[in-house]
Amino acid sequence: MSVSAAPLTRAIGRQYDLFQTSLESLGKQRKYLNYGYTLSGRQTYEERQEQLCIEVFQAADIRKEDVVLDVGFGSGEQDFLLARTCEFRRLIGINISEKQVQYASRRAREESLDDKLSFHLGEAEVLHGVEASSVDRLLAIECAFYFDRPRFYRRAAEALKPGGLAVLADISLADRLTFVTRRAKHLRRLGTRSSNRKQWEKYFITRSLRSINAWTWRGAQMTVLQILRIAPFSGFSGAEVREWMKMAFFSQLVALGLRLGLVRYDLIVLQKR
């Protein structure tokens, strides 16, 4: 990540460095960091998280000749899942957490996938090293609310080939909460569905926009319970516990917001103009 990265971006990078340290210390085999997509009450938490990724992959209609760009890839778990379940030429991952980039790169080498999966430190709004019109599919799974959206949409469109697709599993506020984003500076990146759409349609055609609130609120609530059950008792550092508890607090707000229709979780497919 460049030294010129905004303070908020650096803070988010440090937060996810701590999350990665925690996940590795727990020895979790599947290190997803998303709220999941619930099809059945019999699914485990990790199965729901995996299903959200599968929903995105299916929406992206990835072809065997495609170059895929995954922004905000977390621990890279979703990209190793993609490598197991889809044919594609290669994948480039961009993330602002140095520890997550290191972990994913090391795992790719260990699994002899480093010729197909490459992971890089950087910002979604910059995509350093990604040439214009060089990728066929761009994925952003539960992370675009961290981005400076106008800059991200512009750069994403630039990176995609003509007709390329950007597929987002994205959280925003309901339109009736527009006044909240105007008053609360820290919620402006979250945005509302309409304000975000106004920005992305400068560069993309909206091919589909599907609400998945009904399939995601349960996973958001499970995230809160998972954190409360594990974080305070797992020997995490004080800094790690504080970040996980903040995540639990905001996840509880998201879970309630999804149930009440105040928060929107959408699966969005955009095509470059």
C-alpha positions as CSV (number, residue, x, y, z in Angstrom):
1,M,0.0,0.0,0.0
2,S,1.3,3.4,-0.9
3,V,2.5,5.7,1.8
4,S,0.1,8.3,0.4
5,A,-2.9,6.1,1.4
6,A,-5.6,7.9,3.3
7,P,-5.6,7.6,7.1
8,L,-8.9,5.7,7.0
9,T,-7.5,3.2,4.5
10,R,-4.4,2.6,6.7
11,A,-6.6,2.1,9.7
12,I,-8.7,-0.5,7.9
13,G,-5.6,-2.2,6.8
14,R,-4.3,-2.4,10.4
15,Q,-7.7,-3.7,11.5
16,Y,-7.6,-6.6,9.0
17,D,-4.0,-7.3,9.9
18,L,-5.3,-8.0,13.4
19,F,-8.2,-10.1,12.2
20,Q,-5.7,-12.2,10.1
21,T,-3.4,-12.7,13.1
22,S,-6.4,-13.9,15.1
23,L,-7.7,-16.3,12.5
24,E,-4.2,-17.8,12.1
25,S,-3.8,-18.2,15.8
26,L,-7.1,-20.1,16.0
27,G,-5.9,-22.5,13.2
28,K,-9.2,-22.0,11.3
29,Q,-9.1,-24.0,8.1
30,R,-11.6,-21.8,6.3
31,K,-10.7,-18.1,6.9
32,Y,-13.7,-16.4,5.3
33,L,-14.6,-12.9,6.5
34,N,-18.2,-12.4,5.3
35,Y,-21.8,-12.7,6.6
36,G,-22.6,-15.7,4.5
37,Y,-25.7,-16.6,2.4
38,T,-28.1,-18.9,4.2
39,L,-30.0,-21.6,2.3
40,S,-30.8,-23.9,5.2
41,G,-30.7,-23.8,9.0
42,R,-28.6,-26.9,8.8
43,Q,-25.6,-25.1,7.2
44,T,-22.6,-24.3,9.4
45,Y,-21.4,-20.8,9.7
46,E,-18.5,-21.5,7.2
47,E,-20.8,-23.2,4.7
48,R,-23.0,-20.0,4.7
49,Q,-19.9,-17.9,4.1
50,E,-18.8,-20.2,1.3
51,Q,-22.2,-20.0,-0.3
52,L,-22.1,-16.2,-0.5
53,C,-18.9,-16.6,-2.6
54,I,-20.6,-19.2,-4.8
55,E,-23.5,-16.8,-5.4
56,V,-21.1,-14.2,-6.6
57,F,-19.1,-16.6,-8.8
58,Q,-22.3,-17.7,-10.5
59,A,-23.5,-14.2,-11.0
60,A,-20.1,-13.3,-12.6
61,D,-20.5,-16.1,-15.2
62,I,-16.7,-16.7,-15.2
63,R,-15.3,-18.3,-18.4
64,K,-12.2,-20.4,-18.8
65,E,-10.3,-17.7,-20.7
66,D,-11.1,-14.9,-18.2
67,V,-8.7,-12.8,-16.1
68,V,-10.4,-12.2,-12.8
69,L,-9.6,-9.3,-10.4
70,D,-10.7,-9.7,-6.8
71,V,-10.6,-6.5,-4.7
72,G,-10.6,-6.8,-0.9
73,F,-10.1,-10.5,-1.0
74,G,-9.7,-11.0,2.8
75,S,-7.6,-14.1,3.5
76,G,-7.9,-15.2,-0.1
77,E,-10.2,-18.1,1.0
78,Q,-12.7,-17.1,-1.7
79,D,-10.1,-17.2,-4.4
80,F,-8.9,-20.7,-3.5
81,L,-12.6,-21.7,-3.6
82,L,-12.8,-20.2,-7.0
83,A,-9.7,-22.1,-8.2
84,R,-11.4,-25.4,-7.0
85,T,-14.8,-24.8,-8.5
86,C,-14.3,-22.7,-11.7
87,E,-12.1,-22.6,-14.8
88,F,-10.4,-19.3,-15.5
89,R,-7.1,-18.1,-16.9
90,R,-5.7,-16.3,-13.8
91,L,-6.7,-14.2,-10.8
92,I,-5.2,-11.0,-9.4
93,G,-6.0,-10.1,-5.9
94,I,-5.7,-6.6,-4.4
95,N,-6.0,-6.0,-0.6
96,I,-5.0,-3.3,1.9
97,S,-4.0,-5.8,4.6
98,E,-0.3,-6.7,4.4
99,K,-0.7,-9.8,6.6
100,Q,-3.6,-11.1,4.4
101,V,-1.6,-10.6,1.3
102,Q,1.4,-12.4,2.8
103,Y,-0.9,-15.3,4.0
104,A,-2.6,-15.7,0.6
105,S,0.6,-15.5,-1.3
106,R,2.3,-18.1,1.0
107,R,-0.7,-20.4,0.6
108,A,-0.7,-20.1,-3.2
109,R,2.9,-21.2,-3.3
110,E,2.3,-24.1,-0.9
111,E,-0.6,-25.3,-3.0
112,S,1.3,-24.8,-6.3
113,L,-1.3,-22.2,-7.4
114,D,1.1,-19.2,-7.6
115,D,1.1,-19.3,-11.4
116,K,-2.7,-18.9,-11.4
117,L,-3.4,-16.8,-8.3
118,S,-1.3,-13.7,-7.4
119,F,-2.0,-11.4,-4.5
120,H,-0.8,-7.8,-4.1
121,L,-0.9,-5.0,-1.5
122,G,-2.8,-2.0,-2.7
123,E,-6.0,0.1,-2.8
124,A,-9.2,-0.7,-4.7
125,E,-9.4,2.9,-5.8
126,V,-5.9,2.8,-7.4
127,L,-5.4,-0.9,-8.5
128,H,-1.6,-0.3,-8.9
129,G,-0.2,-2.5,-11.6
130,V,-3.5,-3.3,-13.2
131,E,-3.5,-2.0,-16.8
132,A,-6.5,-0.5,-18.5
133,S,-8.8,-2.9,-20.2
134,S,-6.9,-5.9,-18.9
135,V,-9.4,-7.9,-16.9
136,D,-12.7,-9.7,-17.8
137,R,-14.3,-9.9,-14.4
138,L,-14.0,-7.9,-11.2
139,L,-15.3,-9.2,-7.9
140,A,-15.9,-7.3,-4.7
141,I,-17.3,-9.5,-1.9
142,E,-18.6,-7.5,1.1
143,C,-16.0,-4.8,1.0
144,A,-17.0,-1.9,-1.3
145,F,-18.5,0.0,1.7
146,Y,-14.9,0.6,2.7
147,F,-14.0,2.2,-0.6
148,D,-14.1,5.8,-1.8
149,R,-16.9,4.7,-4.2
150,P,-16.7,7.3,-6.9
151,R,-12.9,6.6,-7.3
152,F,-13.4,2.9,-7.1
153,Y,-16.2,2.7,-9.7
154,R,-14.1,4.8,-12.1
155,R,-11.0,2.8,-11.7
156,A,-12.9,-0.6,-11.8
157,A,-14.4,0.4,-15.2
158,E,-11.0,1.5,-16.5
159,A,-9.5,-1.9,-15.5
160,L,-12.2,-3.9,-17.2
161,K,-12.2,-4.9,-20.9
162,P,-15.1,-3.5,-23.0
163,G,-18.2,-5.4,-21.9
164,G,-16.5,-6.8,-18.8
165,L,-18.5,-7.4,-15.6
166,A,-18.1,-6.1,-12.1
167,V,-20.0,-8.2,-9.5
168,L,-20.5,-6.9,-6.0
169,A,-22.0,-8.4,-2.8
170,D,-22.6,-5.0,-1.3
171,I,-24.1,-3.4,1.8
172,S,-25.6,0.0,1.8
173,L,-28.3,2.0,3.6
174,A,-31.9,2.2,2.6
175,D,-32.8,5.3,0.6
176,R,-34.9,6.7,3.3
177,L,-31.8,7.0,5.4
178,T,-30.1,9.5,3.0
179,F,-30.2,12.1,5.7
180,V,-28.0,9.9,7.9
181,T,-25.2,9.8,5.3
182,R,-25.3,13.6,5.0
183,R,-24.9,14.1,8.8
184,A,-22.6,11.2,9.7
185,K,-19.3,11.5,7.8
186,H,-18.2,7.9,8.7
187,L,-21.3,6.5,6.9
188,R,-20.8,8.3,3.6
189,R,-18.7,5.5,2.1
190,L,-21.6,3.1,3.0
191,G,-24.0,5.3,1.1
192,T,-27.5,4.5,0.0
193,R,-28.5,2.1,-2.8
194,S,-29.7,5.1,-5.0
195,S,-26.7,7.3,-4.3
196,N,-24.3,4.5,-5.0
197,R,-26.2,3.5,-8.2
198,K,-26.0,7.1,-9.4
199,Q,-22.2,6.9,-9.1
200,W,-21.7,3.5,-10.7
201,E,-24.0,4.2,-13.6
202,K,-21.5,6.9,-14.8
203,Y,-19.3,4.0,-15.9
204,F,-21.5,0.8,-15.9
205,I,-24.8,-0.5,-17.1
206,T,-26.7,-2.2,-14.3
207,R,-27.4,-5.7,-15.6
208,S,-29.0,-6.9,-12.4
209,L,-29.5,-5.8,-8.8
210,R,-31.0,-8.4,-6.4
211,S,-31.7,-7.8,-2.8
212,I,-30.4,-10.7,-0.7
213,N,-31.4,-9.4,2.7
214,A,-33.5,-12.5,3.4
215,W,-30.5,-14.7,2.9
216,T,-27.8,-12.7,4.7
217,W,-29.3,-11.3,8.0
218,R,-29.0,-14.7,9.7
219,G,-25.3,-14.8,8.9
220,A,-24.8,-11.3,10.2
221,Q,-26.4,-12.3,13.5
222,M,-24.3,-15.5,13.6
223,T,-21.2,-13.3,13.2
224,V,-22.0,-11.5,16.4
225,L,-22.5,-14.7,18.3
226,Q,-19.3,-16.2,16.9
227,I,-17.3,-13.2,18.0
228,L,-18.8,-13.0,21.5
229,R,-18.2,-16.8,21.9
230,I,-14.6,-16.8,20.8
231,A,-12.8,-13.4,20.9
232,P,-12.8,-12.7,24.7
233,F,-11.6,-16.2,25.6
234,S,-9.0,-17.1,22.9
235,G,-5.8,-15.4,24.2
236,F,-6.0,-12.7,21.6
237,S,-4.1,-9.5,22.2
238,G,-5.9,-6.5,23.6
239,A,-5.8,-4.8,20.2
240,E,-7.3,-7.9,18.5
241,V,-10.1,-8.2,21.1
242,R,-11.0,-4.5,20.7
243,E,-11.2,-4.8,16.9
244,W,-13.3,-8.0,17.1
245,M,-15.7,-6.4,19.6
246,K,-16.1,-3.4,17.3
247,M,-16.9,-5.8,14.5
248,A,-19.5,-7.5,16.7
249,F,-21.1,-4.1,17.5
250,F,-21.4,-3.0,13.8
251,S,-22.5,-6.5,12.7
252,Q,-25.3,-6.4,15.2
253,L,-26.4,-3.1,13.7
254,V,-26.2,-4.6,10.2
255,A,-28.3,-7.7,11.3
256,L,-31.0,-5.5,12.8
257,G,-30.9,-3.2,9.8
258,L,-31.3,-6.0,7.4
259,R,-34.3,-7.4,9.4
260,L,-36.0,-4.0,9.5
261,G,-35.2,-3.0,5.9
262,L,-33.0,-0.1,7.0
263,V,-29.9,-1.7,5.5
264,R,-29.7,-3.2,2.0
265,Y,-27.5,-6.2,1.0
266,D,-27.5,-6.5,-2.7
267,L,-25.9,-8.8,-5.3
268,I,-25.1,-6.4,-8.1
269,V,-23.9,-7.2,-11.7
270,L,-22.5,-4.3,-13.6
271,Q,-21.3,-4.2,-17.2
272,K,-18.8,-1.7,-18.4
273,R,-20.3,0.8,-20.8
